Amino acid sequence: MDKNEVEEKYFKGRGSQINTSNKFLKNKYVTEHDEVLDEPLLSDEKTQVFLEHPKKIVNIIKSPDLMGMYSMNPYQGCEHGCIYCYARNTHEYWGYSAGLDFERKIIAKPNAAEVLAKQFMNKNWVVAPIMFSGNTDCYQPLERKMKITRQMLEVVVKFRHPVSMITKNSLILRDIDLLQELAKYNLVHVMVSITSLREELRLKMEPRTATAKNRLKVIRELNNAGIPTGVMTAPIIPGLNSDEIPQLIEAAADHGADTAGYTIVRLNGAIGELFKDWIYKNFPDRAEKVLHHIQEVHGGTLSDSRFGTRMSGEGKMAQSIKQLFKMAVKKHLSGRVRAPYDLTAFRRPGEVKQMELF
């Protein structure tokens, strides 16, 4: 396929360019003989929104890599379109593809705040930090209209429950009033995800996200407002953005970040096929090298489900990335700390705590 053909078939503003088959479905569409089709099987459709009304919104994280936390997701699927997103595979449980469907068929949960309040009122509820965006970004474009995340934050403030948030969208600044209220009681930690300072790479890898410049602005404004905010340089993709680690952490530190984290990319399930298609179309000159590097840090495979190593990788290259990260953190973030969560602040409306009697 020559350059003109690639450009003709490329869906601008989308990360994935194909719909991978869903392993849970018996039948699938194929384009092996697209010359006989009257029109293309795939088109650049507008985003569709489907409503789901769950009975439970908070889930216990059972992974040994993230023990002692809950997660909650007001949306399934994400219009941000990040090509590497591990959450793509979960879209198959809804009967969709992890590819274009993940970005174009978004499932929203409008009753999430109501369900959250009911779970908090349960007498058996055990207080522990809840992660917003444990799966998909709670501040993706649809949130501007639906405001489900804000409604959930209002419940969190009411109950004084600890939460953590991770996003790559500047829309979080809309809710700075609620985050400040939580910060008064040491009940919120925020991480802003920044994968690259190179705008050309961001546009291809995460097409509908905020620019790195705007994400750095988010870090500055949240920290200036007294909200503990750090940077998540994730995922690190060897040979694509791994060289940017020092610059990413330095820029975040200059904007007030109090901590930093990272993970190494892993291409489980359908994401391997999606990523391969994407990188050959966007970076044909280095596609083989990047794929080889990813295999190198995951024991010879693109996927990795092993607890303990799946997010940090193994081998010389993974160790080199780890050292580069640690050196950058030591140089730019040394001495910065954030207060731990106060798990004792939780209250149910109408309850009078014993200490309030004195």
C-alpha positions in Angstrom: 0.0 0.0 0.0 1.5 3.3 -1.1 1.4 6.6 0.9 -1.6 7.9 -0.9 -3.6 4.7 -0.2 -2.7 4.9 3.5 -3.8 8.5 3.7 -7.0 7.8 1.9 -8.0 5.0 4.3 -6.7 6.8 7.5 -9.4 7.9 9.9 -8.1 11.2 11.3 -8.9 11.9 14.9 -9.1 8.2 15.7 -6.3 6.1 17.2 -7.2 2.7 15.9 -7.9 2.3 12.2 -9.5 -1.1 12.2 -12.1 -3.1 14.1 -10.5 -6.3 15.4 -12.7 -9.3 15.8 -14.5 -10.0 19.1 -13.4 -13.3 20.6 -16.8 -13.6 22.3 -18.8 -13.5 19.1 -19.4 -16.5 16.8 -19.6 -14.4 13.6 -17.4 -11.6 12.3 -17.1 -9.2 9.4 -14.0 -9.5 7.2 -12.6 -7.4 4.3 -10.6 -10.0 2.5 -12.4 -9.2 -0.8 -13.2 -5.5 -0.4 -13.1 -5.1 -4.2 -16.6 -6.6 -4.4 -18.1 -4.3 -1.7 -20.4 -1.6 -2.9 -19.1 0.8 -0.2 -16.3 0.5 2.5 -17.1 -1.8 5.4 -15.6 0.7 7.8 -16.4 4.4 7.7 -15.6 7.3 10.0 -18.8 7.3 11.9 -19.8 9.8 14.5 -19.6 8.8 18.1 -22.6 6.9 19.5 -23.7 7.0 23.1 -25.5 4.1 24.8 -27.0 4.3 28.3 -26.4 1.7 31.0 -28.0 1.7 34.4 -25.8 -0.5 36.7 -26.8 -1.7 40.2 -23.2 -1.3 41.4 -20.6 1.3 40.4 -17.6 0.6 42.7 -15.5 -2.5 42.0 -12.9 -4.1 44.2 -9.4 -4.2 42.5 -8.2 -7.7 42.9 -4.9 -7.3 41.1 -1.9 -7.8 43.4 -0.3 -4.9 41.6 -2.9 -2.5 43.0 -4.1 -3.9 46.2 -6.2 -2.1 48.8 -8.2 0.1 46.4 -11.5 0.3 44.6 -12.2 1.6 41.1 -15.3 3.2 39.4 -15.9 4.1 35.8 -18.8 6.4 34.7 -18.0 5.5 31.1 -17.0 2.4 29.1 -15.1 3.0 25.9 -13.2 6.3 25.4 -13.3 8.8 22.7 -9.7 9.9 23.5 -8.6 7.1 21.2 -5.3 6.2 22.8 -3.9 3.3 20.6 -2.2 1.5 23.5 -5.1 1.6 26.0 -5.4 -1.6 28.0 -9.1 -0.9 28.5 -9.9 -1.6 24.9 -10.2 -5.3 25.6 -13.0 -4.7 28.0 -15.2 -3.4 25.2 -15.5 -6.9 23.9 -17.6 -7.9 26.9 -20.2 -5.4 25.7 -20.3 -7.1 22.2 -18.1 -4.5 20.5 -14.7 -4.4 19.0 -11.6 -3.2 20.9 -10.7 -1.1 17.8 -12.8 1.7 16.3 -15.9 0.6 18.3 -14.0 1.4 21.5 -13.7 5.0 20.4 -17.0 5.4 18.7 -19.5 3.5 20.8 -19.4 4.9 24.4 -21.4 3.5 27.2 -22.5 6.0 29.8 -23.9 5.3 33.3 -26.2 8.3 34.1 -27.3 6.8 37.5 -23.7 6.3 38.7 -23.9 9.0 41.4 -27.2 7.6 42.8 -25.7 4.1 42.9 -22.5 5.3 44.5 -24.4 7.0 47.4 -26.3 3.7 48.0 -23.1 1.8 48.2 -21.6 4.3 50.7 -24.8 4.0 52.8 -24.4 0.3 53.1 -23.4 -0.4 56.8 -20.9 -3.0 55.6 -19.0 -0.5 53.4 -15.2 -0.5 54.1 -13.5 2.8 53.4 -10.5 2.7 51.1 -9.4 5.0 48.2 -11.5 4.7 45.1 -9.7 5.2 41.7 -11.6 7.3 39.1 -10.5 6.2 35.6 -9.4 2.7 36.7 -10.5 1.7 33.2 -11.4 4.6 30.9 -10.9 8.4 31.4 -13.6 9.9 33.5 -13.0 13.3 31.9 -13.3 12.1 28.3 -15.1 14.5 25.9 -18.6 13.2 26.7 -18.2 14.3 30.3 -18.4 17.9 29.3 -22.1 17.3 28.4 -23.2 14.5 30.7 -21.4 15.6 33.9 -21.6 12.1 35.5 -18.1 12.4 37.0 -19.0 15.8 38.6 -22.2 14.3 40.1 -20.1 11.4 41.5 -17.6 13.8 43.0 -20.5 15.7 44.7 -21.4 12.4 46.4 -17.8 11.8 47.4 -17.6 15.3 48.9 -20.8 14.7 50.8 -19.5 11.5 52.3 -15.9 12.7 52.7 -14.6 9.6 50.9 -11.0 9.3 49.7 -10.5 9.1 45.9 -7.7 9.2 43.4 -8.0 10.5 39.9 -6.0 10.0 36.7 -6.8 11.9 33.5 -5.3 13.4 30.3 -8.0 15.9 29.9 -8.0 19.5 31.1 -11.7 19.3 31.8 -10.8 18.3 35.4 -10.2 22.0 36.1 -14.0 22.4 35.9 -14.3 20.5 39.1 -11.5 22.3 41.0 -14.1 23.5 43.6 -15.0 19.9 44.6 -11.4 18.8 44.5 -10.4 21.6 46.8 -13.0 20.6 49.3 -11.7 17.0 49.3 -8.1 18.3 49.6 -9.1 20.1 52.9 -9.5 16.7 54.5 -6.6 14.9 52.7 -9.1 12.9 50.6 -7.8 13.3 47.0 -4.7 12.6 44.9 -4.6 13.4 41.2 -2.2 12.1 38.5 -2.1 13.8 35.1 -1.0 11.4 32.4 1.6 12.8 29.9 3.2 10.4 27.4 5.0 12.8 25.1 5.9 16.5 24.8 6.1 16.0 21.0 2.8 17.2 19.6 3.2 15.3 16.4 3.4 12.0 18.4 0.5 12.9 20.7 -1.8 13.6 17.8 -1.2 10.2 16.3 -1.0 8.2 19.5 -3.8 9.9 21.6 -5.7 11.9 19.0 -8.5 13.4 21.1 -6.7 14.2 24.3 -5.5 17.6 25.6 -2.1 18.8 24.5 0.9 18.3 26.7 1.0 22.0 27.2 -2.5 22.0 28.6 -1.9 19.0 30.8 1.1 20.7 32.3 -1.2 23.7 32.9 -3.6 21.3 34.8 -0.7 20.2 37.0 0.2 23.8 37.9 -3.4 25.0 38.5 -4.4 22.0 40.7 -1.3 22.2 42.8 -1.7 26.0 43.2 -5.2 25.2 44.4 -3.8 22.9 47.1 -4.7 19.7 45.3 -1.9 17.1 45.4 -1.1 16.4 41.8 1.6 14.4 40.1 2.5 13.2 36.6 2.0 9.7 35.2 4.5 9.1 32.3 2.6 6.1 31.1 2.8 4.1 29.1 6.5 4.2 28.2 6.9 2.7 24.8 10.5 1.7 24.1 11.9 3.3 21.0 8.9 5.7 20.7 8.7 7.9 23.8 11.2 6.3 26.2 13.8 8.9 25.5 11.4 11.6 26.8 11.3 10.4 30.4 13.7 13.1 31.8 12.1 15.9 29.9 8.6 14.8 30.9 9.4 14.7 34.6 11.4 17.9 34.5 8.5 19.7 32.8 6.0 18.3 35.3 8.2 19.3 38.3 8.5 22.8 36.9 4.7 23.0 37.0 4.5 21.9 40.6 4.1 18.1 40.4 4.6 16.4 43.7 5.3 12.8 42.5 5.7 10.8 39.3 4.9 7.3 38.2 5.3 5.2 35.0 4.4 1.9 33.4 5.8 0.1 30.4 3.4 -0.6 27.6 1.9 -4.1 27.2 -0.2 -5.1 24.2 -2.6 -7.8 25.6 -5.4 -9.3 23.6 -6.7 -7.3 20.6 -4.4 -4.4 21.4 -1.4 -6.2 19.8 -3.1 -6.3 16.4 -4.4 -2.7 16.8 -1.0 -1.4 17.7 0.8 -3.2 14.9 -1.6 -1.8 12.3 -1.2 1.6 13.8 2.6 1.7 14.1 3.2 0.4 10.5 0.9 3.1 9.2 2.3 5.9 11.2 6.0 5.0 11.8 6.9 2.4 9.1 10.6 3.2 9.4 10.8 2.2 13.1 7.9 -0.2 13.5 9.9 -3.4 13.6 12.4 -1.8 16.1 9.6 -0.7 18.5 7.8 -4.0 18.4 11.0 -5.8 19.0 11.8 -3.6 22.0 8.3 -4.2 23.5 8.9 -8.0 23.1 12.3 -7.6 24.8 10.8 -6.2 28.0 8.1 -8.8 28.2 9.9 -12.0 27.8 9.7 -12.3 24.1 6.0 -11.5 23.7 4.0 -8.3 23.1 1.5 -9.2 25.9 2.2 -9.7 29.5 -0.3 -10.7 32.2 2.2 -11.7 35.0 1.6 -9.9 38.2 4.7 -8.1 39.4 6.3 -7.7 36.0 3.5 -6.9 33.6 3.6 -3.1 34.2 7.3 -2.6 34.8 8.8 -5.2 32.4 12.0 -7.2 32.8 15.4 -7.5 31.3 18.2 -5.0 30.5 16.0 -2.5 28.6 13.3 -2.4 31.3 16.0 -1.9 33.9 17.5 0.9 31.9 14.1 2.6 31.7 13.6 2.2 35.4 17.0 3.7 36.2 16.4 6.7 33.8 13.0 7.3 35.6 14.6 7.1 39.1 17.4 9.4 38.2 14.9 12.0 36.8 12.7 11.8 39.8 15.7 12.2 42.2 16.9 15.2 40.2 13.6 17.0 39.8 11.2 15.8 42.5 13.5 15.1 45.5 12.0 16.3 48.7 8.5 16.7 47.5 5.8 14.8 49.5 2.1 14.5 49.6 -0.1 13.9 52.6 -1.5 10.4 53.0 -5.3 9.8 52.8 -7.3 10.4 55.9 -9.6 7.3 56.0 -11.2 8.5 59.3 -12.9 11.5 57.6 -15.7 9.4 56.1 -19.2 10.2 57.3 -22.8 9.4 56.3 -25.2 12.3 56.1 -27.3 12.5 59.3 -24.8 10.7 61.4 -23.2 12.5 64.3 -19.7 11.4 65.1 -18.9 10.9 68.7 -16.2 13.6 68.7 -18.7 16.2 67.5 -20.4 15.9 70.9 -17.5 17.5 72.7 
